[in-house]
Amino acid sequence: MTAELYQIEHTASYDKNEAAGGSANPCVRCGKLCAYDSPLYVHLCAGGSAVSSDPIECQGLANYQCLNSYPIGASCAKRIPKRFVHIRAAALEQVK
């Protein structure tokens, strides 16, 4: 599988929300505080606004640097294509 990239646009209130919640665990899209055990995340590449459909394959994309995984809130996750939102393994284990 070859990774695809998708550009995440910050919401207009991103800076205000991130400042209000501190920098502890902000949603990558809106800046609102996410729980530390939030099951949803995206894998950032490049300059911090492109997300990868495959965190492993992202590492092989030319001209892109992997920046790690970051939380995304449930309402923000609905606003980007599903293939770019990943679920933490611990959350999947709880469903079984």
Phi and psi in radians as a Rosetta constraint file:
Dihedral C 1 N 2 CA 2 C 2 CIRCULARHARMONIC -1.678 0.35
Dihedral N 2 CA 2 C 2 N 3 CIRCULARHARMONIC 2.329 0.35
Dihedral C 2 N 3 CA 3 C 3 CIRCULARHARMONIC -1.208 0.35
Dihedral N 3 CA 3 C 3 N 4 CIRCULARHARMONIC 2.514 0.35
Dihedral C 3 N 4 CA 4 C 4 CIRCULARHARMONIC -1.897 0.35
Dihedral N 4 CA 4 C 4 N 5 CIRCULARHARMONIC 2.746 0.35
Dihedral C 4 N 5 CA 5 C 5 CIRCULARHARMONIC -2.052 0.35
Dihedral N 5 CA 5 C 5 N 6 CIRCULARHARMONIC 2.601 0.35
Dihedral C 5 N 6 CA 6 C 6 CIRCULARHARMONIC -2.402 0.35
Dihedral N 6 CA 6 C 6 N 7 CIRCULARHARMONIC 2.310 0.35
Dihedral C 6 N 7 CA 7 C 7 CIRCULARHARMONIC -1.457 0.35
Dihedral N 7 CA 7 C 7 N 8 CIRCULARHARMONIC 2.137 0.35
Dihedral C 7 N 8 CA 8 C 8 CIRCULARHARMONIC -1.592 0.35
Dihedral N 8 CA 8 C 8 N 9 CIRCULARHARMONIC 2.262 0.35
Dihedral C 8 N 9 CA 9 C 9 CIRCULARHARMONIC -1.701 0.35
Dihedral N 9 CA 9 C 9 N 10 CIRCULARHARMONIC 2.242 0.35
Dihedral C 9 N 10 CA 10 C 10 CIRCULARHARMONIC -1.180 0.35
Dihedral N 10 CA 10 C 10 N 11 CIRCULARHARMONIC 2.543 0.35
Dihedral C 10 N 11 CA 11 C 11 CIRCULARHARMONIC -1.241 0.35
Dihedral N 11 CA 11 C 11 N 12 CIRCULARHARMONIC 2.859 0.35
Dihedral C 11 N 12 CA 12 C 12 CIRCULARHARMONIC -1.074 0.35
Dihedral N 12 CA 12 C 12 N 13 CIRCULARHARMONIC -0.490 0.35
Dihedral C 12 N 13 CA 13 C 13 CIRCULARHARMONIC -1.686 0.35
Dihedral N 13 CA 13 C 13 N 14 CIRCULARHARMONIC 0.207 0.35
Dihedral C 13 N 14 CA 14 C 14 CIRCULARHARMONIC -0.956 0.35
Dihedral N 14 CA 14 C 14 N 15 CIRCULARHARMONIC -0.941 0.35
Dihedral C 14 N 15 CA 15 C 15 CIRCULARHARMONIC -1.062 0.35
Dihedral N 15 CA 15 C 15 N 16 CIRCULARHARMONIC -0.742 0.35
Dihedral C 15 N 16 CA 16 C 16 CIRCULARHARMONIC -1.123 0.35
Dihedral N 16 CA 16 C 16 N 17 CIRCULARHARMONIC -0.787 0.35
Dihedral C 16 N 17 CA 17 C 17 CIRCULARHARMONIC -1.141 0.35
Dihedral N 17 CA 17 C 17 N 18 CIRCULARHARMONIC -0.736 0.35
Dihedral C 17 N 18 CA 18 C 18 CIRCULARHARMONIC -1.140 0.35
Dihedral N 18 CA 18 C 18 N 19 CIRCULARHARMONIC -0.693 0.35
Dihedral C 18 N 19 CA 19 C 19 CIRCULARHARMONIC -1.153 0.35
Dihedral N 19 CA 19 C 19 N 20 CIRCULARHARMONIC -0.665 0.35
Dihedral C 19 N 20 CA 20 C 20 CIRCULARHARMONIC -1.224 0.35
Dihedral N 20 CA 20 C 20 N 21 CIRCULARHARMONIC -0.607 0.35
Dihedral C 20 N 21 CA 21 C 21 CIRCULARHARMONIC -1.640 0.35
Dihedral N 21 CA 21 C 21 N 22 CIRCULARHARMONIC -0.057 0.35
Dihedral C 21 N 22 CA 22 C 22 CIRCULARHARMONIC 1.364 0.35
Dihedral N 22 CA 22 C 22 N 23 CIRCULARHARMONIC -3.102 0.35
Dihedral C 22 N 23 CA 23 C 23 CIRCULARHARMONIC -1.809 0.35
Dihedral N 23 CA 23 C 23 N 24 CIRCULARHARMONIC 0.377 0.35
Dihedral C 23 N 24 CA 24 C 24 CIRCULARHARMONIC -1.092 0.35
Dihedral N 24 CA 24 C 24 N 25 CIRCULARHARMONIC -0.919 0.35
Dihedral C 24 N 25 CA 25 C 25 CIRCULARHARMONIC -2.804 0.35
Dihedral N 25 CA 25 C 25 N 26 CIRCULARHARMONIC 1.095 0.35
Dihedral C 25 N 26 CA 26 C 26 CIRCULARHARMONIC -1.359 0.35
Dihedral N 26 CA 26 C 26 N 27 CIRCULARHARMONIC 2.621 0.35
Dihedral C 26 N 27 CA 27 C 27 CIRCULARHARMONIC -1.096 0.35
Dihedral N 27 CA 27 C 27 N 28 CIRCULARHARMONIC 2.358 0.35
Dihedral C 27 N 28 CA 28 C 28 CIRCULARHARMONIC -1.166 0.35
Dihedral N 28 CA 28 C 28 N 29 CIRCULARHARMONIC -0.354 0.35
Dihedral C 28 N 29 CA 29 C 29 CIRCULARHARMONIC -1.710 0.35
Dihedral N 29 CA 29 C 29 N 30 CIRCULARHARMONIC -0.847 0.35
Dihedral C 29 N 30 CA 30 C 30 CIRCULARHARMONIC -1.882 0.35
Dihedral N 30 CA 30 C 30 N 31 CIRCULARHARMONIC -0.256 0.35
Dihedral C 30 N 31 CA 31 C 31 CIRCULARHARMONIC 1.486 0.35
Dihedral N 31 CA 31 C 31 N 32 CIRCULARHARMONIC -0.063 0.35
Dihedral C 31 N 32 CA 32 C 32 CIRCULARHARMONIC -1.224 0.35
Dihedral N 32 CA 32 C 32 N 33 CIRCULARHARMONIC 2.642 0.35
Dihedral C 32 N 33 CA 33 C 33 CIRCULARHARMONIC -1.136 0.35
Dihedral N 33 CA 33 C 33 N 34 CIRCULARHARMONIC 2.308 0.35
Dihedral C 33 N 34 CA 34 C 34 CIRCULARHARMONIC -1.878 0.35
Dihedral N 34 CA 34 C 34 N 35 CIRCULARHARMONIC 2.626 0.35
Dihedral C 34 N 35 CA 35 C 35 CIRCULARHARMONIC -1.133 0.35
Dihedral N 35 CA 35 C 35 N 36 CIRCULARHARMONIC 2.572 0.35
Dihedral C 35 N 36 CA 36 C 36 CIRCULARHARMONIC -1.072 0.35
Dihedral N 36 CA 36 C 36 N 37 CIRCULARHARMONIC -0.522 0.35
Dihedral C 36 N 37 CA 37 C 37 CIRCULARHARMONIC -1.714 0.35
Dihedral N 37 CA 37 C 37 N 38 CIRCULARHARMONIC 0.407 0.35
Dihedral C 37 N 38 CA 38 C 38 CIRCULARHARMONIC -0.966 0.35
Dihedral N 38 CA 38 C 38 N 39 CIRCULARHARMONIC 2.248 0.35
Dihedral C 38 N 39 CA 39 C 39 CIRCULARHARMONIC -1.348 0.35
Dihedral N 39 CA 39 C 39 N 40 CIRCULARHARMONIC -0.280 0.35
Dihedral C 39 N 40 CA 40 C 40 CIRCULARHARMONIC -1.771 0.35
Dihedral N 40 CA 40 C 40 N 41 CIRCULARHARMONIC 2.433 0.35
Dihedral C 40 N 41 CA 41 C 41 CIRCULARHARMONIC -2.646 0.35
Dihedral N 41 CA 41 C 41 N 42 CIRCULARHARMONIC 2.874 0.35
Dihedral C 41 N 42 CA 42 C 42 CIRCULARHARMONIC -2.170 0.35
Dihedral N 42 CA 42 C 42 N 43 CIRCULARHARMONIC 2.744 0.35
Dihedral C 42 N 43 CA 43 C 43 CIRCULARHARMONIC -1.865 0.35
Dihedral N 43 CA 43 C 43 N 44 CIRCULARHARMONIC 1.951 0.35
Dihedral C 43 N 44 CA 44 C 44 CIRCULARHARMONIC -1.433 0.35
Dihedral N 44 CA 44 C 44 N 45 CIRCULARHARMONIC 2.492 0.35
Dihedral C 44 N 45 CA 45 C 45 CIRCULARHARMONIC -2.315 0.35
Dihedral N 45 CA 45 C 45 N 46 CIRCULARHARMONIC 2.946 0.35
Dihedral C 45 N 46 CA 46 C 46 CIRCULARHARMONIC 1.104 0.35
Dihedral N 46 CA 46 C 46 N 47 CIRCULARHARMONIC -2.299 0.35
Dihedral C 46 N 47 CA 47 C 47 CIRCULARHARMONIC -1.522 0.35
Dihedral N 47 CA 47 C 47 N 48 CIRCULARHARMONIC 0.242 0.35
Dihedral C 47 N 48 CA 48 C 48 CIRCULARHARMONIC 1.771 0.35
Dihedral N 48 CA 48 C 48 N 49 CIRCULARHARMONIC 0.073 0.35
Dihedral C 48 N 49 CA 49 C 49 CIRCULARHARMONIC -2.136 0.35
Dihedral N 49 CA 49 C 49 N 50 CIRCULARHARMONIC -0.118 0.35
Dihedral C 49 N 50 CA 50 C 50 CIRCULARHARMONIC -1.760 0.35
Dihedral N 50 CA 50 C 50 N 51 CIRCULARHARMONIC 2.307 0.35
Dihedral C 50 N 51 CA 51 C 51 CIRCULARHARMONIC -1.952 0.35
Dihedral N 51 CA 51 C 51 N 52 CIRCULARHARMONIC 2.616 0.35
Dihedral C 51 N 52 CA 52 C 52 CIRCULARHARMONIC -1.802 0.35
Dihedral N 52 CA 52 C 52 N 53 CIRCULARHARMONIC 2.533 0.35
Dihedral C 52 N 53 CA 53 C 53 CIRCULARHARMONIC -1.350 0.35
Dihedral N 53 CA 53 C 53 N 54 CIRCULARHARMONIC -0.315 0.35
Dihedral C 53 N 54 CA 54 C 54 CIRCULARHARMONIC -2.485 0.35
Dihedral N 54 CA 54 C 54 N 55 CIRCULARHARMONIC 1.839 0.35
Dihedral C 54 N 55 CA 55 C 55 CIRCULARHARMONIC -0.993 0.35
Dihedral N 55 CA 55 C 55 N 56 CIRCULARHARMONIC -0.564 0.35
Dihedral C 55 N 56 CA 56 C 56 CIRCULARHARMONIC -1.331 0.35
Dihedral N 56 CA 56 C 56 N 57 CIRCULARHARMONIC -0.836 0.35
Dihedral C 56 N 57 CA 57 C 57 CIRCULARHARMONIC -1.179 0.35
Dihedral N 57 CA 57 C 57 N 58 CIRCULARHARMONIC -0.435 0.35
Dihedral C 57 N 58 CA 58 C 58 CIRCULARHARMONIC -0.972 0.35
Dihedral N 58 CA 58 C 58 N 59 CIRCULARHARMONIC -0.568 0.35
Dihedral C 58 N 59 CA 59 C 59 CIRCULARHARMONIC -1.135 0.35
Dihedral N 59 CA 59 C 59 N 60 CIRCULARHARMONIC -0.356 0.35
Dihedral C 59 N 60 CA 60 C 60 CIRCULARHARMONIC -1.687 0.35
Dihedral N 60 CA 60 C 60 N 61 CIRCULARHARMONIC -0.011 0.35
Dihedral C 60 N 61 CA 61 C 61 CIRCULARHARMONIC -1.291 0.35
Dihedral N 61 CA 61 C 61 N 62 CIRCULARHARMONIC 2.305 0.35
Dihedral C 61 N 62 CA 62 C 62 CIRCULARHARMONIC -1.187 0.35
Dihedral N 62 CA 62 C 62 N 63 CIRCULARHARMONIC 2.481 0.35
Dihedral C 62 N 63 CA 63 C 63 CIRCULARHARMONIC 1.186 0.35
Dihedral N 63 CA 63 C 63 N 64 CIRCULARHARMONIC 0.262 0.35
Dihedral C 63 N 64 CA 64 C 64 CIRCULARHARMONIC -2.221 0.35
Dihedral N 64 CA 64 C 64 N 65 CIRCULARHARMONIC 2.398 0.35
Dihedral C 64 N 65 CA 65 C 65 CIRCULARHARMONIC -1.897 0.35
Dihedral N 65 CA 65 C 65 N 66 CIRCULARHARMONIC 2.311 0.35
Dihedral C 65 N 66 CA 66 C 66 CIRCULARHARMONIC -1.315 0.35
Dihedral N 66 CA 66 C 66 N 67 CIRCULARHARMONIC 2.330 0.35
Dihedral C 66 N 67 CA 67 C 67 CIRCULARHARMONIC -1.973 0.35
Dihedral N 67 CA 67 C 67 N 68 CIRCULARHARMONIC -0.017 0.35
Dihedral C 67 N 68 CA 68 C 68 CIRCULARHARMONIC 1.789 0.35
Dihedral N 68 CA 68 C 68 N 69 CIRCULARHARMONIC -3.049 0.35
Dihedral C 68 N 69 CA 69 C 69 CIRCULARHARMONIC -1.742 0.35
Dihedral N 69 CA 69 C 69 N 70 CIRCULARHARMONIC 2.478 0.35
Dihedral C 69 N 70 CA 70 C 70 CIRCULARHARMONIC -2.358 0.35
Dihedral N 70 CA 70 C 70 N 71 CIRCULARHARMONIC 2.545 0.35
Dihedral C 70 N 71 CA 71 C 71 CIRCULARHARMONIC -1.216 0.35
Dihedral N 71 CA 71 C 71 N 72 CIRCULARHARMONIC 2.666 0.35
Dihedral C 71 N 72 CA 72 C 72 CIRCULARHARMONIC -2.389 0.35
Dihedral N 72 CA 72 C 72 N 73 CIRCULARHARMONIC 2.343 0.35
Dihedral C 72 N 73 CA 73 C 73 CIRCULARHARMONIC -1.195 0.35
Dihedral N 73 CA 73 C 73 N 74 CIRCULARHARMONIC 2.755 0.35
Dihedral C 73 N 74 CA 74 C 74 CIRCULARHARMONIC -1.057 0.35
Dihedral N 74 CA 74 C 74 N 75 CIRCULARHARMONIC -0.720 0.35
Dihedral C 74 N 75 CA 75 C 75 CIRCULARHARMONIC -1.221 0.35
Dihedral N 75 CA 75 C 75 N 76 CIRCULARHARMONIC -0.617 0.35
Dihedral C 75 N 76 CA 76 C 76 CIRCULARHARMONIC -1.254 0.35
Dihedral N 76 CA 76 C 76 N 77 CIRCULARHARMONIC -0.616 0.35
Dihedral C 76 N 77 CA 77 C 77 CIRCULARHARMONIC -1.078 0.35
Dihedral N 77 CA 77 C 77 N 78 CIRCULARHARMONIC -0.506 0.35
Dihedral C 77 N 78 CA 78 C 78 CIRCULARHARMONIC -1.242 0.35
Dihedral N 78 CA 78 C 78 N 79 CIRCULARHARMONIC -0.276 0.35
Dihedral C 78 N 79 CA 79 C 79 CIRCULARHARMONIC -1.676 0.35
Dihedral N 79 CA 79 C 79 N 80 CIRCULARHARMONIC 0.007 0.35
Dihedral C 79 N 80 CA 80 C 80 CIRCULARHARMONIC -2.175 0.35
Dihedral N 80 CA 80 C 80 N 81 CIRCULARHARMONIC 2.735 0.35
Dihedral C 80 N 81 CA 81 C 81 CIRCULARHARMONIC -0.976 0.35
Dihedral N 81 CA 81 C 81 N 82 CIRCULARHARMONIC 2.426 0.35
Dihedral C 81 N 82 CA 82 C 82 CIRCULARHARMONIC -1.002 0.35
Dihedral N 82 CA 82 C 82 N 83 CIRCULARHARMONIC -0.547 0.35
Dihedral C 82 N 83 CA 83 C 83 CIRCULARHARMONIC -1.182 0.35
Dihedral N 83 CA 83 C 83 N 84 CIRCULARHARMONIC -0.177 0.35
Dihedral C 83 N 84 CA 84 C 84 CIRCULARHARMONIC -1.741 0.35
Dihedral N 84 CA 84 C 84 N 85 CIRCULARHARMONIC -0.087 0.35
Dihedral C 84 N 85 CA 85 C 85 CIRCULARHARMONIC -1.814 0.35
Dihedral N 85 CA 85 C 85 N 86 CIRCULARHARMONIC 2.240 0.35
Dihedral C 85 N 86 CA 86 C 86 CIRCULARHARMONIC -1.981 0.35
Dihedral N 86 CA 86 C 86 N 87 CIRCULARHARMONIC 2.707 0.35
Dihedral C 86 N 87 CA 87 C 87 CIRCULARHARMONIC -1.975 0.35
Dihedral N 87 CA 87 C 87 N 88 CIRCULARHARMONIC 2.277 0.35
Dihedral C 87 N 88 CA 88 C 88 CIRCULARHARMONIC -1.091 0.35
Dihedral N 88 CA 88 C 88 N 89 CIRCULARHARMONIC 2.488 0.35
Dihedral C 88 N 89 CA 89 C 89 CIRCULARHARMONIC -0.992 0.35
Dihedral N 89 CA 89 C 89 N 90 CIRCULARHARMONIC -0.671 0.35
Dihedral C 89 N 90 CA 90 C 90 CIRCULARHARMONIC -1.083 0.35
Dihedral N 90 CA 90 C 90 N 91 CIRCULARHARMONIC -0.624 0.35
Dihedral C 90 N 91 CA 91 C 91 CIRCULARHARMONIC -1.213 0.35
Dihedral N 91 CA 91 C 91 N 92 CIRCULARHARMONIC -0.637 0.35
Dihedral C 91 N 92 CA 92 C 92 CIRCULARHARMONIC -1.151 0.35
Dihedral N 92 CA 92 C 92 N 93 CIRCULARHARMONIC -0.654 0.35
Dihedral C 92 N 93 CA 93 C 93 CIRCULARHARMONIC -1.106 0.35
Dihedral N 93 CA 93 C 93 N 94 CIRCULARHARMONIC -0.595 0.35
Dihedral C 93 N 94 CA 94 C 94 CIRCULARHARMONIC -1.200 0.35
Dihedral N 94 CA 94 C 94 N 95 CIRCULARHARMONIC -0.472 0.35
Dihedral C 94 N 95 CA 95 C 95 CIRCULARHARMONIC -1.321 0.35
Dihedral N 95 CA 95 C 95 N 96 CIRCULARHARMONIC -0.537 0.35
